[in-house]
Amino acid sequence: MIAAGVADFAAALPAGGRLAGLDAGTKTIGLATCDAHWTFAAPHSTIARTKFTVDLALLRAFIAREAIAGLVLGLPLSMDGSDSPRTQSVRALARNLVVLEKPLLLWDERWSTQAVERAMIAEDLSRKTRAERVDRLAAAYILQGAIDALTRNPLVRNQ
């Protein structure tokens, strides 16, 4: 089920449980996880995208291995908040991920890649290192934003 908002997402989750953040690009999907108490997000890994069935199998294995209760998928809105062709592609992916039978929240990710790029540049990481890490770090940035909203929202039950 694709949640209508943070409160609906939280209501669809079991009490507590680990969440996964996904940053879906055209070539890769960055993955991040958080602890069961929704305190902090950490980058996990990157899936090189191929066929959807292969990507789905890798996501299923990741979800099972990491005991994931819900998914937060970054939604690349345009700067004015409108949909773009890329946004529509991610919405289609979200509809396809419903088969994973995990609650799914679409989360505005307009600044995620830029934020993690700036942080890596500030740390003087090489372009190659930045390219290797950006997707999973962006997934962690997306997930951290969502768990911050989950834990601040008074309509969300205390985990």
Buried (B, 14 or more C-beta within 10 A) or exposed (E): EBBEEBBBBBEBBEEEBBBBBBBBBEEBBBBBBBBBEBEEBBBBBBBEBEEEEEBBEBBEEBBEEBEBBBBBBBBBBEEEEEEEEBBEBBBEBBEEBEEBEBBBBBBBBBEBBEBBBEEBEEEEBEEEEBEEBBBBBBBBBBBBBBBBBBBEBEEBEEB
